[in-house]
Structure formats: C-alpha cells, structure tokens
Amino acid sequence: MLLRHGRRSAEDGKLVAQLADAAPLADADRFGDAHRLVMRALEIHDRDGWRHPRVLRIGRLTRAIEYAAELVAKYVVRSYTSDLSRHLTTLYSRREAQAMIGSPERNLLEQARTETERVSAGYRGASFPALISTIAALPLVAGLIRGIGGLDWLDGTVQVVLGVALFVGFGVLSYLLLQGAATARHRAHLLLDGPLRALWETIGRAGNPPEDDATTIAAVAIIMTLLGWFVVPALAALAFSLS
C-alpha cells in the first residue's frame, strides 16, 4: 500500500543513478594526489590554523584578548580536523568495500583508509575553553547570588553594577566567540576547502564535505550580543521602574 502512495520524483531518480554507478572512485588517477594534499592540509590546519587571530589592539590587554580568541579558534579547528579525519576513514572504508578485490581502486582506497586511520589517532579534538565557559556563566552566578539573598536587589547601585557587569560580560564573550569562529572559518577556507573539494571530485557521489562548527559558534555569539545589547538593558529598565 505504501508503494502505491509513493511517487517517483527527481530525487528518486538521483538515488537510483547513484546505485547504478558502481565505480568506487570517479577519478582514480587523481585520487592519490588529492588524498595526500588533504592529509597535508589537515596537519597544517590542526597545528597552526588557530594561531594569532585578529583582535582589537588595546595596549597590554591585546595579548590576553588574542589568547582567549585563540582558545575558541583552537576548539573549532581541532574539533573539525578530528571530525574530518573520522569522516574520511568511514568514507574510504565504504568505498573500499564497493571495489573489486585486487583492483587498483581497492588498493588505493585500502592504503588511504589505513593512512587516515593511523593519523586520526593524533587528531583528538579539543574541549571548549573553560575561560569562555566562565564568562558565559555570569548570569548563572548572578542568579545564585540572588537566590541566597546576598545582594539587595532593590538598591539602585546594585542594579546598575550588575547590569553593567552583564552587559560587559556578554559583550566580551560574543566578541571572543565571533573572532575565534571567524579565524577558524577563514583558515579552513584557506587550507582545506580547495583540497577537500578536489578530493570529493575524485571520489564522486559522496555528498558534500563536512563543515566545521564556526557558523554555530558565530550564531551563539550573535545571540549573546542581542542579549547583552537589548535584553539586559530592558530588564534593567524594568527593574528600575519597579523599584
């Protein structure tokens, strides 16, 4: 019954076409060079792709700001290299299983899969920077203080100080997230996008290469900016009106 209700669509045709194309590699002659270039790009990206982001020059604070932005960029970069190496291992394994035993394509894929598995052990990703998590926890800390009655929330000075602290905290956090994410995305575009595109062309019918988390981090930064610029001032104004 379900088959009767289903209709053949253009997307169905694409899927059947992929099934009919049994070649494990679209361009076996170029595959080896493309694979080696991606391996080289991964090494450079993981080691240096997060270093020295562009930040505001604020005297002696410049290095501290650069370091914090580096932590964000390092998280995005190393998480991406780890995810990408695992994705390549899986993709190579699947195409290897589709190649005839003893064929040149199977030998190429077996070698590439073995090499990628070996180097993947060194790409372990990165944990989210504790410094950024601490800044993000400022609203939670404020809530805890309020819960235990540590501050007089009807006092105008307390409200102003807390409002300014939250405004600055959200602003600093969003800036660090944006700069770190922008640096990671720029370096990935510079080092990896081209080699990955070339590799995917030689493999054929493999969808799109995986993307990093830079866009997600940037979206979080924008939300933090909106909170700091609009929500916090609005709440502060409401608190003043009720006090």
C-alpha positions in Angstrom: 0.0 0.0 0.0 2.8 2.4 0.9 4.4 1.8 -2.5 1.2 2.7 -4.2 1.1 6.1 -2.4 4.8 6.8 -3.2 5.5 8.7 -6.3 8.7 8.7 -8.4 10.4 12.0 -8.0 13.5 13.7 -9.4 15.2 12.9 -6.1 14.3 9.2 -6.5 16.0 9.3 -9.9 19.2 10.7 -8.4 19.3 7.9 -5.9 18.8 5.2 -8.5 21.5 6.8 -10.6 23.9 6.6 -7.7 23.1 3.0 -7.2 23.7 2.3 -10.9 27.1 4.0 -10.8 29.1 1.2 -9.2 32.5 2.8 -9.7 34.1 3.3 -6.2 36.2 6.3 -7.5 35.2 8.8 -10.0 38.9 9.6 -10.9 41.3 7.0 -9.6 44.3 8.7 -11.4 43.9 11.9 -9.3 42.7 10.3 -6.1 46.2 9.6 -4.6 47.4 13.1 -5.1 44.2 14.6 -3.8 44.3 12.4 -0.7 47.9 13.3 0.1 47.1 17.0 -0.3 44.2 16.7 2.2 46.4 14.9 4.7 49.0 17.7 4.5 46.3 20.4 4.8 44.9 18.6 7.9 48.3 18.6 9.6 48.9 22.3 9.0 45.3 23.2 9.9 45.4 21.3 13.2 48.8 22.6 14.2 48.6 26.3 13.2 45.2 27.1 11.9 44.0 28.6 15.2 47.0 30.8 16.0 47.1 34.6 16.1 43.5 35.7 15.3 42.9 39.3 14.5 41.7 41.2 17.6 41.4 44.8 18.8 44.6 46.4 19.9 44.1 47.5 23.4 47.5 48.0 24.8 48.6 45.4 27.3 45.2 43.7 27.1 45.8 42.8 23.5 47.7 39.6 24.2 45.0 38.4 26.7 42.2 39.0 24.2 44.2 37.3 21.5 44.8 34.3 23.8 41.1 34.0 24.6 40.1 34.2 21.0 42.8 31.6 20.2 41.1 29.2 22.6 37.8 29.5 20.7 39.5 29.1 17.3 41.5 26.2 18.6 38.4 24.4 19.7 36.7 24.9 16.3 39.8 24.0 14.3 40.8 20.8 16.2 37.2 19.6 16.5 37.0 20.0 12.8 40.2 18.1 12.0 39.1 15.3 14.3 35.7 15.0 12.8 37.0 15.3 9.2 39.6 12.5 9.7 37.0 10.2 11.1 34.6 11.1 8.3 37.3 10.3 5.7 38.1 6.9 7.4 34.4 6.0 7.2 34.1 7.1 3.6 37.2 5.3 2.4 36.1 2.1 4.2 32.7 2.2 2.5 34.2 2.8 -1.0 36.8 0.1 -0.3 34.1 -2.4 0.3 32.5 -1.5 -3.0 35.7 -2.0 -5.0 36.6 -5.4 -6.6 39.2 -7.4 -4.7 42.6 -6.9 -6.3 41.5 -3.9 -8.4 43.7 -0.8 -8.5 40.8 1.2 -6.9 40.6 -1.1 -3.9 44.4 -0.9 -3.4 44.3 2.9 -3.5 41.3 3.0 -1.0 42.8 0.5 1.3 46.1 2.4 1.5 44.3 5.7 2.0 42.0 4.2 4.7 44.9 2.7 6.5 46.8 6.0 6.5 43.8 8.0 7.6 43.1 5.6 10.5 46.7 6.0 11.6 46.7 9.8 11.7 43.2 10.0 13.1 44.6 8.9 16.5 46.5 12.2 16.7 43.5 14.4 15.9 41.7 14.2 19.2 39.7 17.4 19.0 39.6 20.0 21.8 37.5 20.7 24.8 35.6 24.0 25.0 37.7 26.7 26.7 37.0 27.0 30.4 37.7 30.7 30.3 34.8 31.3 27.8 32.5 29.0 29.8 33.3 31.1 33.0 32.3 34.3 31.3 29.1 32.7 29.9 28.3 31.6 33.5 28.0 35.2 34.8 24.1 35.2 34.5 24.0 31.9 36.4 26.3 33.3 39.1 24.1 36.3 39.4 21.0 34.1 39.8 22.7 32.1 42.5 23.6 35.3 44.4 20.0 36.4 44.1 18.7 33.1 45.3 20.8 33.2 48.5 19.9 36.8 49.2 23.5 38.0 49.0 22.5 41.3 47.4 19.8 43.9 48.0 18.2 43.9 44.5 16.1 46.9 45.4 19.3 49.0 45.7 19.8 51.1 42.6 23.6 50.9 42.8 23.5 47.1 42.9 21.2 47.1 39.8 23.5 49.4 37.9 26.6 47.4 38.7 25.1 44.1 37.9 23.6 45.5 34.7 27.0 46.9 33.6 28.7 43.6 34.5 26.3 41.5 32.5 26.5 44.0 29.6 30.3 43.8 29.5 30.4 40.1 30.1 28.0 39.4 27.2 29.9 41.8 25.0 33.3 40.3 25.7 32.0 36.8 25.3 30.3 37.5 22.0 33.4 39.3 20.7 35.7 36.4 21.6 33.3 33.8 20.1 33.0 35.8 16.8 36.7 36.4 16.4 37.6 32.9 17.2 35.0 31.4 14.9 35.9 33.8 12.1 39.5 32.9 12.4 38.8 29.2 12.3 36.4 29.5 9.3 39.0 31.7 7.4 41.8 29.3 8.0 39.6 26.3 7.0 38.7 28.1 3.8 42.3 28.9 3.1 43.8 25.5 3.8 41.1 22.8 3.5 38.2 23.9 1.3 40.1 23.6 -2.0 41.8 20.3 -1.3 38.6 18.8 0.1 36.7 19.9 -3.0 39.3 18.3 -5.2 39.3 15.0 -3.2 35.5 14.8 -3.3 35.6 15.2 -7.1 37.9 12.2 -7.4 35.7 10.1 -5.1 32.4 11.1 -6.7 28.8 10.9 -5.5 29.9 11.5 -1.8 27.7 14.4 -1.0 29.4 17.5 0.5 32.5 17.6 2.7 31.6 18.0 6.4 31.7 21.6 7.8 33.2 23.0 11.0 31.3 24.5 13.9 32.3 28.1 13.1 28.8 29.0 11.9 27.2 27.6 15.1 29.7 29.4 17.3 29.0 32.7 15.4 25.2 32.2 15.8 25.7 31.8 19.6 27.8 35.0 19.6 25.1 36.9 17.8 22.5 35.7 20.3 24.8 36.7 23.2 25.2 40.2 21.6 21.4 40.6 21.4 21.1 39.5 25.0 23.7 42.0 26.1 22.6 44.9 24.0 18.8 44.6 24.2 17.5 42.0 26.8 19.8 43.1 29.7 19.1 46.8 29.3 15.4 46.1 29.0 15.4 44.0 32.2 17.5 46.7 34.0 15.0 49.4 32.9 12.1 47.2 34.2 13.9 46.7 37.5 14.3 50.4 37.9 10.7 51.1 37.1 9.6 48.5 39.7 12.0 49.7 42.5 
